Structure formats: structure tokens, C-alpha cells
């Protein structure tokens, strides 16, 4: 009777229109009010809706809660190793270590604090039950998976290279929804900053022959030559290559992380291991989509009427220069991936996780401004380390546009730039590159967060 009275009170709270039934929207609203993820509502309805009408009456609701409480009771006592009726930090830490997740006492304490309502630093049965009552978990492994994501252990996550997913999440399509969110964010971001990207490429290639050209005069010259629309030349293929590059990078990163870490679910990656995994994943993706990079450079630098489109550009290059030109500049590009992708991923993840561990006790969401700051710093660090190689790569990709000039190798380009412009010449065009960092990262992460919500991605 005590259970039924409690269930009846919960049911009345959820039944907003007082019709004796709870629909999916009422359940979502009730979960949100309790600070829970709205996506759990579908799973609760699927599991408890016995007549499959999409609504829960009190009998279905109470039967679900009773069965779920029994599961939670068994899990509570399996975790309570000393059988004192309370779960402490040591017992949480022992469970995680048993499942292959190495955590500090501080991390285990944060898990406990998220459930501890009376401040005793232990969890009794009532606190455990109320915390997980509307989380449809069936075993301790699912609860540990929830802890791992919601408390942001140092597991090598990145917004564009998400963490490994469970088999259930793979079947639900969560992996590809997250990749779609990342691709959409990248497309909007690149389109918004395309004029700065084009002037950067122009300064990289024509820096020595156009010493009087700066950021503003270069932009004005482009507008005079081809109109305002010319500022977006090359943006089409730049956006088009996002989807295959993101998918390849994700799959490569996941496999590399698995090889480095081994088969232990949730094992940590150190900073140097994230550096290696990020670099190799970036190099793998770039190797496969590199011909599109060459096309992007040529289309970005084209004059009005030179090419009718991407296909015409590819045909002309193939006819006049052969297949090998599509990998011109590949060596400096690959060498540049190592410092850029590795430093960008490692710095981003380290900053984000350091913020979460220091300032976010009850939330796994650091907020858009923090993500913006972490992304800006990590991208800037990566660019500073890799920019000279990126400049040499772009020069090599664009060499066919420089009539009468010899086709220089990577070392030849390096010596030529230093002899003409000095060491600072290796950073020609970096000003517009830095100017686009903040708007690019801002647009990317804001769009990404909204796309994740729209597609139902996230914990």
C-alpha cells in the first residue's frame, strides 16, 4: 500500500491534463522538471505500455515502477559490499575499477555527491532509488556507462570526434546523428568565414609577388575582379568534403583509440595517446580526401570564367597535369596534420575536462562559452605549430597557376620562401587565419549544440 500511494502521487504529478493517462509529452515534461534527459521517456513507454496505445494508465505505470525498483534494489545491494545499507566512495571506486575504469577518489566522490541529498557522503536505499527511478537502467554496466558520460571522465572525447559508443547506441543511429550534427556545424562555419579563408589562400600563394597586398586591399581586389560572390569561391567543395572527412576521421580515431587502449571499456587515454590517436586519424582522413583539397585550392584561386565548376576544374587539371597533381603537396600536408590535429584535440580535451572537473560538479555541460574558449585556444595552438607546413602545401597545390615558375619540392619551397621573405614569410596569411578562428569556432559549436538537440544526440 505504501508503494501504491507513492506511485499514485507520482502519477498525478505527471498526468498534467488529469485524464487518468500519461502520454509521451507529459512524461518528457515530468522528466525535464526532475533534471533528467527527455529521451528516457520513449524507453519507459516502450517498456511499460502493455496494450501498445502510446499511453500509460496507472496500472501500467505502477507495474513498471515496481519492476524497476526491484532491479534497483538488487543493484544497490550488489554495490553495498559491506552490507551496511549505505554506499560509500570506496564501494563506487571498487565497482568502476572492477569494470576497467580507473578513477580517482575525487571523481568517485563527485558521482556520490550527485546522489547524496543529506550531505552524509554516503547513499542509502531511498537516495539511490529516487535518483534512478526514471532512468530505465537494467544492470550496473548501464549505470556505469551513464556515470562515464555524465561526469566526463578523461576518455578522449572531442566534439568532432565523439567517444566510442555502446552497441545499443550504434543500433539506434546515435553515431551517425552526431556526425551529421558535426558536419552541419562545419558547413555553416566554413560558409560564414569563407571570405577570410580565400584571402588567406591568396596571401599564401601570391605573398611574394604582391608585397603591397594586405587583408583589406586583397578583399577589395577580389570584389572588383569577380563581385561579392567571388569571396565564396572554393567554398562549395570545402563544404562538400566535410561529410566524408568527418566519417573517415571518426572511424579511424575510434579504431586507433581501441588499439592504443585495448579492449577495456572506459579505459583512459593519456594526453600523449590522444595526440597520437588524433594525428593518425587526421592523417588517414586527409589521405583519402586529399584530391578534394587540391581542387579546393585551385577553385579558390581561380579567376572569373577559368572553370565552370568542380567537375570542369578536375577535368582540366587531369588533362593538362595528370593524376599525380592531385597529391601535390601531400607530404607537407601530412606532416602538418601531426602537430595540428594532435595538439588541437589534446589541448581541447584537456582544457574542457579540466574545467568540468574543477567547476562542474552536478553537470556534464560546460556551456557554449567554455567550449568556445577551449576550441579557440586549441585551434590557435595547432595553427601556430603547423602553419608553415600548411603554407608550403598550399603553394605546391597552386603551382600550376604560376606560369613560368619552376615546380618546387617541399624543401625547395621552404628555401625559396625564407630567402625571399625571411622566416616571417612562413607565416604569410596567418592574420586572416587568426581572425576567422573565433567566428568559426563560435558558429561551429553553437550550431553543433543546437543540431545535437534537434537530432536527439547527447546525454
N, C-alpha and C positions, 0 to 999 in steps of 0.2 A: 504493500500500500504506500509505503514511503517513496519507493521508486516511482509509482504511478502518479503520485501527487507532484513530484518534481518534474516528471515528463510532461504532465498536463500544463504546468506553469510555463515550461519552455515552449510547448506547442502554441499556447495562447500568445506568447511574445512574437512568435514567427508568423502567426496567422493574422496578417495585417488587415485583411478585409473581413475577418470574422465570419467566414463561410464554412468553417469546420474542415477546411483542407488547406494545405500549404503547397503552393506552386513553386516553380524553379526560381522565379524572380523574387518571391518573398524569402526563399531560403538564401539566395545570394545577398539580399539586403541584410538579413539577420547575421550572416557570416561576416559581412563587411563591418557591421556595427560592433562585432566582437574582435575586430582586428585580424580576421582570418582571410585567406585567399578565396575569392569568389568562385574560382574554378573547382573547388571541392564540392560545390553544390550538385554538379552533374553526377559526380561519382556517388554521392549519398542517395540521390533519387534513383539512379540506376540500380543500386544495391538493395534498396528498401521498397521500391514501387512494385508490389506483388501483382497487382492487376494491370500494370503497364498503361495506366491512363495519364501518366505525367504529373499526377498529383499525389500527395501523401495525406492520408487520413490519420487520425490519432492512433489507430491500431498499428498501421504500418510504421509510423514514426516511433512508437514506443517499443515495438519489436526490434527495430533496427538499433535503437539506443541500448536496449538490454543486451543484445548480442555483442555490440561493440564494447560495452562496459566489461563484459566477461573477457574479451580479448585483452583489453587494457589491464584488467586485474591480473591476468596471467603474466603479461609483460612486466608489470610493476614488481611482482614477486620474483620473477627471474632476474631482475636488476638488483633487487634488495638482497645482496649476498649474505649479510649477517642477520637477516630476518628480524630486524628491529622495527619494521613498519615504516622506515624512512629511507630515502635515497640521498646519499651524500656525494660530495665531489669525487672522492676516491672511487666510488662504485660507477659513476658515469665515465670516469677516465679509464677504468678497467674494461668496461664494455667496449669503448672505442678502440682501445689497444688490441682487444681480442679480435675485432673486426678489421684490423690492419690500418687504423687511422691513428697516427701519432699526434697527440695534442698536449699542450702544456696545462698545468694546473689552472692557470689564468683563463684559458679557453674553456676548460671544463666548468669553471666557476660561472662564466657568462651563460653557459647553457642552463645551469642550475638556477641562476638569478632570473632567467626569463620565465620560470615556472614558480619561483618561490614568492608567495604572496604575503607571508607573515614575517619575512626577514630572518628566519632561523638558519638559513643556508643549508636546509635540508628540505626534501619534498615528501610530504605524506601522501596517502592514497587520494584524498579529496583534491589536493592541488594537482596531482598527476591526472586524475580523471577529468577534472574541469578543463585542464589545459588542452587535452587531446580529444575531448568529447565530440567535436565536429570536424576532426581530422580523420578521414577514413583509412587509417593505417591498419595493416593486418599482422605485422610482425615487427621485431626490433630492427631488422635491416632497413625497413621503410622509414622508421623514426630516425635512425642514424643518417640516412640519406637526406632527410628533411633538415636535421641539425647541420649537416655539412654545408648545405646551400644557404640556409637562413643565417648562419653565423659566420659565413665567409672564411672558412679555413684557407690557409695558403695552399691552394691546389692548382695554381697556374691558370686562372681564368683571364680572359680578355674579351672585350665586347665583340670584336670581330672574329675572334677565335674562341668560341664558347667551350666550357668544360665538357668532359665526356658525359654522356647521358646513359641513363638506365635503359634496359631493354623495353620497359613499358613506355618510356618517353620516346624511344625510337619508333615504336609501333604507332604512337599517337601523332607522329609527324612533327613533334616539337623541334627536332633538329633543323628541319628544313624551314619551319616558320621563323626560327631565329636567324637563319641565313638570309631569308627573304627580307627580314627587318633590317639586317646589316647592309644588304645590297641596296635597298631603297634609301637608307640614310646616306650611303656613299654616293648614290646617283644625285640626290638633291644637293649634297655638299659640294660635289665636283662641279655641278652646273652653276651653283652660286658663286664659286670662286674661279671659274674658267678664264675670265679676262686676266686675272693675276697670273694664272698658270701659263697663259700664252705669252705674256710679256716676259716671264721668267725664261721660257724656252728661247725666245727671240734674243734676249741678252746673253744667254749661254752660248748660242751659236754665232751671233754677229757681234759679240763684245769687242773684239779687237779691231774689226773693220768699221765699227760705228762708235767711236770713243765718245762722241758728243751726245749719244743717245742715253737718256735716263728713263726712269719709270714713266713719268708723265709725257715726255716727248714721244716715247715709244708707243704709248696708248693712243695719243693723238694721231701719230703717223698711221697706225693700223686702221683707225676710223676713217681717215682721209682716203686710204687705199681701197678699203672694201666696205665701208659703212659700219654702223654699230654692230650688226650681226657678225662681222668678221672677228669680233672679240671672242666669239664662241667656236672658232674653227678648231677642229680636232676633238671637241667635247663629246660628239656622238660616239665615237669609238672608245673614248675614255670611259664613258658610262657603260657601254656595251660589254667591256671586258671585266666589269665588277663581278657579275654573277659567276662566271667560270673561275675567276681568280679566287673569290671567296670560298667556293665549294671545294676547290682543289686544296687551298691553304688549310681549311678546316680539317679535311680528311687526312692530309699529310701530318698536321700538327697532332691530331688525335693518335695516329699510329706511332709517331715518334715519341710522344709522351708515354705511350704504353710500353715501348721498347726500353725507354730510359728507366721508368719507374718499376716495370714488371707488372705482374697480374694483380697486385694488391689493390683492391678498390679503395680509393681515397688517399693513397699514399702521397706524401708531399713531394713537390719538386722544389729544389733549391734555386736561388737566383741564377746561378751559372747553368743549371739544367734548363730553366726556362729560356735563357739566352740561346742555348744550343738548339732547343726544340723550335723556337721562333725563327731562328736563322735558317734552319734546314727546311722548315715548312714554307717560308717565303721564297727560298731558292727553288724549291720544287714547283711552286705555282708559277713563278716567273719563267722558268724553263719552258713550260708548256704554252704559256700565253705570250711569250716574248715577241713573236711576229706582229701581234697587235700593238705592242709598244712602239715598234718601228713605224708602223702605219700611223699611229697617233702623232709621232714627231713630224713625219712628213706632211700630214694633213694640217697640223698646227702651223707650220711654216709656209704653207702653200700661198701663192698669190692668186688673185681673183681670176677664175677661169682655168687654172692649171689642171685641176682634177674635177670631174663631175660628181665624185663621191668616193666612198671607201673602196668599192669594187674596182672602179676605174683607176684609183691610185695603186691598188695591188697589182692590177694587170700591167700598168706602165712600168712599175718597178721590176716586176718579174721579166718583162720583155727586154728591158734595157740593161738590167744589172744582174739578173739571175736569182736563183733561190737563196744562195748564201747570204745575200744582203739582208735577209730577214732576221739574221742573227748577228748582224754587225753591231758591235758594242756590247755583246753578251758577257764577255769576261769582266769588264769594269762594273756592269750591272749586277752580276752575281756576287762579285767581291763587295759591292756596296750594300747588298742585302744583309750580309753578316752583321756589320755594325748597326744598320738602321733597324731591321726587323728585330734583331736580338735586343738592342738597347731599348727600343720603343716598347716592346712587350714587357721586358723585365722591369723597366722604370715605372711603366703604367701600373702593372700589377702590384709592385712593391709599395708605391705611393698609396694606391687605393686600399690595399689591405692594411697598411699601417694606420690610415685614417679610420677605417672601420674598427680595428682592434682598440684604438685609443678613444674614439668619440662616440661610436655607435654600439651601445650595449644591447638595446632591445630591437634594433632594426638592421636589416641587411641591405638597406637602400641608402647610400651615402648622399644622394641628391644630385641633380644635374650640375650645379655649380662645382661640386667637388670633382665629379667626373670630367668636367670641362678643364679644371685646373690640372688634374693628373694627366689628361690627354695632351694638353698644351705643353707641359714640361717634358713629357716623354717624347713627343714628336720633335720638339726642338733639340733635345739631346741627340736623338737619332739622326736628325738632319745635319747637325754640326759635324758628326763623325763621318757621315757618308757623302756629304755634298760634293767634294772634289771628284769622287768617282762617278756621281750622277752627272756632273757637268761633262766629264770626258765621254761618258756613254752617249749623251745627247749629241755631242759634237760628231761622234762616229756614226750615229744613226742618220744624221743630216748631211753627211759629207757629199752625197751626190748632188745636193742643192748648191754646192760651192764650185761652180765651173772653173776649171783650170787649176784648182788646188790639188796637191797630191793627197792620196788617201792614206792617212796616218794611222799607225797602230796605237794601242793604248799608251805605251811608253812614249811614242812619238808625239802624241797629243799632249802628254804631260810636259815634256821638254819644251814643246812649242809654246804652250800657254805660259809657262814660267819664264821663258826667255823674252817673250813679248810683253807680258803684263805683270811679271813677278808672282810671288806666292799668293798675293791677294787676288790675282786673276783666277785662281782655282775656286774662288767664292763669288764669281761674277753672276749676278742674277739672284743672289740669296735674299736681297731685300724684299722683292715681291713674294718670295717663298715664305719668309717670316711673316709678312703682312697677311698672308692667307691662312696662317695656322689657326689663329683664334676664331675667325668666322667659320673656317672649315670644320674645326672640332666642335664649335658651338652648334652649328647646323646639324652635323652628323649625329651627335649624341642626343640632341633634343628630338630629332626625327626618329632616331632609333628607339628612344624610350616610348614615344607615342605609338610607333609601329608595333612594339612588343605588346603594349596594352591592347591594341586593336586586334592583333593576331592571337592573343591569349598566351603569350610567352612570359615566363618568369615564375618566380617562387614567392 
